[in-house]
Amino acid sequence: MGRLVRALGLMSGTSLDGIDVALIDTDGEATVRRGPAMTFPFTAEMRSRLVDALADARLIRKRAERPGMLPVIERELTEQHAAAVAAFLRKQSIPRGAIDVIGFHGQTVVHRPEAGLTVQLGDGALLSELTGRRVVYDLRAADVAAGGQGAPLVPVYHRALATSLPQRPLAVLNIGGVANVTWIGQSGVWSDGFAGDGGLVAFDTGPGNALLDDWMMRHTGTPCDKDGATAARGRVHEDVVKFYLSHSFFSQPSPKSLDRGAFARELVDGLSVEDGAATLTAFTVEAIARGRELMPEQPALWIVCGGGRRNRTLMSMLAGRVENAVVPAEAAGFDGDSVEAEAWAYLAVRSTKGLDITFPGTTGVPKAMSGGKVVG
């Protein structure tokens, strides 16, 4: 075990719900000591501005472009991340100088790896200036530039967490705005040479909460289907689910990744609020279930992270569609809200050490590689 580095991870996901902050101490390899974590929700105004940013981002053709209001929103977003860091450290009574590095995800507004394009809003240099700490950011770009999908990036952290769990094969499923899964086989316990040996496979399965959240916001003014209560009262329109599953994404091999806006929302227009919620929930579940075809073996256990684990209807549907147990992250000793923020802290440490963060089996990059920009 090498020297432990104290790292702070910042995650603002495709669900657009807020900024997750998590602290870990790690050597960037098998040793991880998880610390406190907090979430700082976006205001309704900021969430609206991020939705506007997604619209402006459709005009981006090159990574450096920031059309429309994107420059202003990027600065505001970075300042809010700095404020979240300050509030976290204050509330946890942690001196700023105790933090060695910050892993900064930023806000994904474009993800089209097939076009060599992924853009996360967030000014790493400004964040470093505002926090006075070393910052690692833009962790997806090098992978995409090398021909990878640039996502998912969390699998190497899932592998580190899994060292304490006996079940194999193991699936760690994150249901955020987009859903992704990491499959960990017998040889994926701890080895950086796993690419191609069946030890670690990862890919986006399809939509997570994004379609459902957008549906609920548009029809009820609430940002999510709390506990899956609305979907529980609805009827699944199987023809709509089947049409969604005819999308070309589902015939692609892994690794593969998605943009938040990959699927047409118009397919559920005309349904009742309840039926729309039920149908979109079923689509998320069926997409996850279809992902089993890309796994070398059926998982002995599914561990669900992200906001989707709180949706009782979704979790019940999922348990009925996959073999073996489906449990929320907390049942495995993880924090389902902070796993991705913790992962960004972990990736930042690996980046500063020049360790690999993406692999052929997780993003499709030709060979395992490091990534990220370091400032401060």
C-alpha positions as CSV (number, residue, x, y, z in Angstrom):
1,M,0.0,0.0,0.0
2,G,1.4,3.4,-1.0
3,R,0.9,6.7,0.7
4,L,-2.8,7.6,1.1
5,V,-3.9,10.7,-0.6
6,R,-6.9,12.7,0.7
7,A,-9.1,13.5,-2.2
8,L,-12.4,15.3,-2.7
9,G,-14.7,14.3,-5.5
10,L,-17.3,16.5,-7.1
11,M,-20.1,15.1,-9.3
12,S,-22.9,16.8,-11.1
13,G,-24.7,14.1,-13.0
14,T,-27.1,14.0,-15.9
15,S,-30.1,14.0,-13.5
16,L,-29.3,17.7,-13.0
17,D,-30.3,17.5,-9.3
18,G,-27.2,19.0,-7.6
19,I,-23.6,18.7,-6.7
20,D,-22.4,15.6,-4.8
21,V,-19.2,16.1,-2.7
22,A,-17.4,13.1,-1.2
23,L,-14.1,12.6,0.7
24,I,-11.9,9.6,0.5
25,D,-8.3,8.6,1.5
26,T,-6.8,6.3,-1.1
27,D,-3.6,5.1,-2.7
28,G,-5.4,5.1,-6.0
29,E,-5.2,1.3,-6.1
30,A,-6.9,-1.3,-3.8
31,T,-7.0,0.8,-0.6
32,V,-10.0,3.1,-0.2
33,R,-11.1,4.7,3.1
34,R,-14.4,6.4,2.6
35,G,-15.1,9.6,4.4
36,P,-18.2,11.9,4.7
37,A,-20.3,12.9,1.7
38,M,-22.9,15.6,1.2
39,T,-25.3,16.7,-1.6
40,F,-25.9,20.4,-2.4
41,P,-29.1,20.5,-4.5
42,F,-29.4,22.9,-7.4
43,T,-32.1,25.5,-7.1
44,A,-35.0,25.3,-9.5
45,E,-33.5,28.3,-11.3
46,M,-30.1,26.7,-11.7
47,R,-31.6,23.5,-12.9
48,S,-33.6,25.5,-15.5
49,R,-30.4,27.2,-16.6
50,L,-28.7,23.8,-17.0
51,V,-31.6,22.6,-19.2
52,D,-31.1,25.7,-21.3
53,A,-27.4,24.8,-21.4
54,L,-28.2,21.4,-22.9
55,A,-30.2,23.2,-25.6
56,D,-27.3,25.6,-26.4
57,A,-24.9,22.7,-26.4
58,R,-26.6,21.2,-29.4
59,L,-24.7,23.8,-31.5
60,I,-21.3,22.6,-30.3
61,R,-19.1,21.0,-33.0
62,K,-15.7,21.3,-31.3
63,R,-14.8,20.8,-27.7
64,A,-13.7,24.4,-27.1
65,E,-16.9,26.0,-28.4
66,R,-19.2,27.6,-25.9
67,P,-22.2,29.0,-27.9
68,G,-25.1,31.0,-26.5
69,M,-25.1,31.4,-22.7
70,L,-22.7,28.5,-22.1
71,P,-19.7,30.7,-21.0
72,V,-21.9,32.4,-18.3
73,I,-23.4,29.1,-17.2
74,E,-20.0,27.4,-17.0
75,R,-18.7,30.1,-14.7
76,E,-21.8,30.0,-12.5
77,L,-21.5,26.3,-12.3
78,T,-17.9,26.4,-11.4
79,E,-18.6,29.0,-8.7
80,Q,-21.3,26.8,-7.3
81,H,-18.9,23.9,-7.1
82,A,-16.4,26.1,-5.2
83,A,-19.1,27.1,-2.8
84,A,-20.1,23.5,-2.3
85,V,-16.5,22.6,-1.5
86,A,-16.3,25.5,1.0
87,A,-19.6,24.5,2.7
88,F,-18.6,20.9,2.9
89,L,-15.3,21.6,4.5
90,R,-16.9,24.0,6.9
91,K,-19.7,21.6,7.9
92,Q,-17.2,18.7,8.3
93,S,-14.7,20.8,10.2
94,I,-12.0,19.9,7.7
95,P,-9.2,22.5,7.0
96,R,-8.8,23.3,3.3
97,G,-5.1,22.5,3.5
98,A,-5.9,18.9,4.4
99,I,-7.2,18.2,0.9
100,D,-4.5,17.0,-1.5
101,V,-6.5,17.0,-4.7
102,I,-10.0,17.6,-6.0
103,G,-11.6,15.5,-8.8
104,F,-14.0,17.7,-10.8
105,H,-16.4,16.1,-13.2
106,G,-18.3,19.2,-14.3
107,Q,-21.7,19.0,-16.1
108,T,-21.9,16.9,-19.3
109,V,-23.8,18.8,-22.0
110,V,-22.7,16.9,-25.0
111,H,-21.5,13.3,-25.3
112,R,-21.1,12.0,-28.9
113,P,-18.1,9.8,-28.8
114,E,-18.9,8.5,-32.3
115,A,-18.1,12.1,-33.4
116,G,-15.0,12.3,-31.1
117,L,-16.9,14.8,-28.9
118,T,-17.6,15.0,-25.2
119,V,-18.0,18.3,-23.3
120,Q,-18.3,18.8,-19.6
121,L,-19.0,22.4,-18.5
122,G,-16.6,23.4,-15.7
123,D,-13.5,25.6,-15.5
124,G,-10.9,23.6,-13.7
125,A,-8.4,26.5,-13.5
126,L,-11.1,28.7,-11.9
127,L,-12.1,26.0,-9.4
128,S,-8.4,25.6,-8.4
129,E,-8.1,29.4,-8.0
130,L,-11.3,29.6,-5.9
131,T,-10.5,26.6,-3.7
132,G,-6.8,27.0,-3.5
133,R,-6.4,23.3,-4.2
134,R,-5.0,21.1,-7.0
135,V,-7.8,20.1,-9.4
136,V,-8.0,17.3,-11.9
137,Y,-10.7,17.7,-14.5
138,D,-11.7,16.8,-18.1
139,L,-11.2,13.1,-17.4
140,R,-13.2,11.8,-20.3
141,A,-11.5,13.7,-23.2
142,A,-8.3,11.8,-23.7
143,D,-10.2,8.5,-23.9
144,V,-12.6,9.8,-26.6
145,A,-9.7,11.3,-28.5
146,A,-8.0,7.9,-28.5
147,G,-11.2,6.3,-29.9
148,G,-12.9,5.3,-26.7
149,Q,-16.4,6.0,-25.5
150,G,-15.2,8.2,-22.6
151,A,-17.8,6.5,-20.4
152,P,-18.4,4.9,-18.1
153,L,-15.4,5.9,-16.0
154,V,-16.5,4.6,-12.6
155,P,-15.7,0.9,-13.2
156,V,-12.1,1.1,-11.9
157,Y,-13.5,2.5,-8.6
158,H,-16.2,-0.2,-8.5
159,R,-13.4,-2.7,-8.8
160,A,-11.7,-1.2,-5.8
161,L,-14.9,-1.3,-3.7
162,A,-15.6,-4.9,-4.7
163,T,-12.4,-6.2,-3.1
164,S,-14.5,-6.5,0.2
165,L,-17.3,-8.5,-1.4
166,P,-17.3,-12.3,-2.0
167,Q,-19.9,-12.5,-4.7
168,R,-18.8,-13.1,-8.3
169,P,-19.7,-12.3,-10.9
170,L,-21.0,-9.0,-9.6
171,A,-22.9,-6.2,-11.3
172,V,-22.7,-2.7,-10.0
173,L,-25.5,-0.7,-11.6
174,N,-25.7,3.1,-11.5
175,I,-29.1,4.5,-12.3
176,G,-28.6,8.3,-12.8
177,G,-29.8,10.3,-15.7
178,V,-28.2,7.5,-17.9
179,A,-27.8,4.0,-16.5
180,N,-24.5,2.2,-16.6
181,V,-23.3,-1.1,-15.3
182,T,-19.9,-2.6,-14.3
183,W,-19.6,-6.4,-14.5
184,I,-16.8,-7.8,-12.3
185,G,-15.7,-11.4,-12.8
186,Q,-13.5,-13.7,-10.9
187,S,-10.3,-12.1,-12.4
188,G,-11.5,-8.6,-11.8
189,V,-10.8,-8.5,-8.1
190,W,-7.5,-6.5,-8.5
191,S,-5.5,-6.5,-11.6
192,D,-4.7,-3.8,-14.0
193,G,-4.2,-6.4,-16.7
194,F,-7.8,-7.4,-16.9
195,A,-8.6,-5.9,-20.4
196,G,-10.0,-8.7,-22.5
197,D,-9.8,-11.4,-19.9
198,G,-13.4,-11.2,-18.7
199,G,-12.5,-9.6,-15.4
200,L,-14.2,-6.2,-16.0
201,V,-16.8,-5.2,-18.5
202,A,-18.7,-2.0,-18.5
203,F,-21.2,0.0,-20.7
204,D,-24.2,2.3,-20.6
205,T,-27.3,0.1,-20.6
206,G,-29.7,2.9,-21.8
207,P,-31.8,5.6,-20.1
208,G,-31.7,5.9,-16.3
209,N,-33.9,8.5,-14.7
210,A,-33.6,11.3,-17.3
211,L,-36.7,10.5,-19.5
212,L,-38.8,9.9,-16.4
213,D,-37.6,13.0,-14.6
214,D,-38.2,15.1,-17.6
215,W,-41.7,13.6,-18.0
216,M,-42.6,14.3,-14.3
217,M,-41.2,17.9,-14.5
218,R,-43.2,18.6,-17.6
219,H,-46.5,17.2,-16.4
220,T,-46.4,17.6,-12.6
221,G,-43.8,20.3,-11.9
222,T,-41.9,17.8,-9.7
223,P,-38.3,16.7,-10.6
224,C,-38.8,13.0,-10.2
225,D,-41.3,10.2,-9.6
226,K,-40.8,9.9,-5.8
227,D,-40.7,6.3,-4.7
228,G,-42.1,5.3,-8.1
229,A,-45.6,6.2,-6.9
230,T,-46.8,7.6,-10.1
231,A,-45.6,4.7,-12.2
232,A,-47.1,2.3,-9.7
233,R,-50.6,3.7,-10.6
234,G,-50.0,3.4,-14.3
235,R,-50.1,0.8,-17.1
236,V,-47.0,-0.1,-19.1
237,H,-47.6,0.4,-22.9
238,E,-45.5,-2.5,-24.1
239,D,-45.7,-1.4,-27.7
240,V,-43.9,1.9,-26.8
241,V,-41.3,0.0,-24.8
242,K,-40.7,-2.3,-27.8
243,F,-40.4,0.6,-30.1
244,Y,-37.8,2.3,-27.8
245,L,-35.9,-1.0,-27.7
246,S,-35.6,-1.0,-31.5
247,H,-33.2,1.9,-31.3
248,S,-29.8,1.1,-32.9
249,F,-28.0,1.6,-29.6
250,F,-29.3,-1.8,-28.3
251,S,-27.9,-3.7,-31.2
252,Q,-24.4,-2.3,-30.6
253,P,-21.7,-4.3,-28.9
254,S,-20.1,-3.1,-25.6
255,P,-18.4,-0.9,-24.6
256,K,-20.9,1.8,-25.5
257,S,-22.2,5.0,-24.1
258,L,-25.1,7.4,-24.5
259,D,-26.0,11.1,-24.6
260,R,-28.7,12.1,-22.2
261,G,-30.9,13.1,-25.1
262,A,-30.5,10.0,-27.2
263,F,-34.1,8.9,-27.0
264,A,-37.2,10.7,-28.3
265,R,-39.5,11.9,-25.6
266,E,-42.4,12.2,-28.1
267,L,-43.1,8.5,-28.0
268,V,-45.0,8.8,-24.7
269,D,-46.9,12.0,-25.6
270,G,-50.6,11.4,-25.4
271,L,-50.4,8.9,-22.5
272,S,-51.7,9.8,-19.1
273,V,-49.2,11.0,-16.5
274,E,-49.3,7.6,-14.8
275,D,-49.1,5.5,-17.9
276,G,-46.2,7.6,-19.2
277,A,-44.3,7.2,-16.0
278,A,-44.9,3.4,-15.9
279,T,-43.9,3.0,-19.6
280,L,-40.7,5.0,-19.2
281,T,-39.8,3.1,-16.0
282,A,-40.3,-0.1,-17.8
283,F,-38.1,1.0,-20.7
284,T,-35.2,1.7,-18.3
285,V,-35.7,-1.7,-16.7
286,E,-35.9,-3.6,-20.0
287,A,-32.8,-1.8,-21.3
288,I,-30.9,-2.9,-18.2
289,A,-32.2,-6.5,-18.6
290,R,-31.2,-6.6,-22.2
291,G,-27.6,-5.6,-21.1
292,R,-27.2,-9.1,-19.6
293,E,-26.6,-10.3,-23.2
294,L,-23.3,-8.4,-23.2
295,M,-22.1,-10.0,-19.9
296,P,-19.9,-13.1,-20.0
297,E,-22.0,-14.6,-17.2
298,Q,-25.2,-13.7,-15.3
299,P,-24.3,-11.7,-12.1
300,A,-24.7,-13.4,-8.8
301,L,-25.7,-10.1,-7.3
302,W,-26.8,-6.7,-8.6
303,I,-25.9,-3.7,-6.5
304,V,-27.8,-0.6,-7.5
305,C,-26.4,2.9,-6.9
306,G,-27.8,6.4,-7.9
307,G,-31.2,7.9,-7.5
308,G,-32.9,5.1,-9.3
309,R,-32.5,2.8,-6.3
310,R,-35.0,4.9,-4.4
311,N,-37.7,4.2,-7.0
312,R,-39.6,1.3,-5.5
313,T,-41.4,0.6,-8.7
314,L,-38.3,0.5,-10.8
315,M,-36.5,-1.7,-8.2
316,S,-39.4,-4.1,-8.1
317,M,-39.6,-4.3,-11.9
318,L,-35.8,-4.9,-12.1
319,A,-36.0,-7.7,-9.5
320,G,-38.6,-9.4,-11.7
321,R,-36.5,-9.2,-14.8
322,V,-33.0,-10.4,-13.8
323,E,-31.7,-13.5,-12.1
324,N,-30.4,-13.5,-8.5
325,A,-30.6,-10.7,-5.9
326,V,-31.1,-7.0,-6.6
327,V,-30.1,-4.8,-3.6
328,P,-29.5,-1.1,-3.0
329,A,-26.0,0.0,-2.6
330,E,-26.3,0.4,1.2
331,A,-27.0,-3.3,1.6
332,A,-23.4,-3.9,0.2
333,G,-21.9,-1.3,2.4
334,F,-21.7,1.4,-0.2
335,D,-23.3,4.9,-0.2
336,G,-25.5,4.9,-3.2
337,D,-25.6,8.7,-3.4
338,S,-21.9,9.3,-3.2
339,V,-20.3,6.4,-5.2
340,E,-19.8,8.6,-8.3
341,A,-18.4,11.5,-6.4
342,E,-16.1,9.1,-4.5
343,A,-15.1,7.7,-7.9
344,W,-14.1,11.1,-9.2
345,A,-11.9,11.6,-6.1
346,Y,-10.3,8.2,-6.8
347,L,-9.8,8.9,-10.5
348,A,-8.1,12.2,-9.7
349,V,-5.6,10.3,-7.5
350,R,-4.9,7.8,-10.3
351,S,-4.6,10.6,-12.8
352,T,-2.0,12.4,-10.8
353,K,0.0,9.1,-10.5
354,G,-0.3,8.4,-14.2
355,L,-2.3,5.2,-13.5
356,D,-4.8,3.9,-16.0
357,I,-8.4,5.1,-15.6
358,T,-10.0,3.6,-18.8
359,F,-9.6,0.2,-20.4
360,P,-10.6,-1.7,-23.6
361,G,-13.3,-3.6,-21.6
362,T,-14.8,-0.5,-20.1
363,T,-14.7,2.2,-22.8
364,G,-13.4,0.4,-25.9
365,V,-10.2,2.5,-25.9
366,P,-7.5,0.6,-27.9
367,K,-5.3,0.2,-24.8
368,A,-5.5,1.0,-21.1
369,M,-4.7,4.7,-20.5
370,S,-4.7,7.5,-18.0
371,G,-6.3,10.9,-18.5
372,G,-7.4,14.2,-17.1
373,K,-5.9,17.7,-16.9
374,V,-4.2,18.8,-13.7
375,V,-4.0,22.4,-12.5
376,G,-2.9,24.0,-9.3
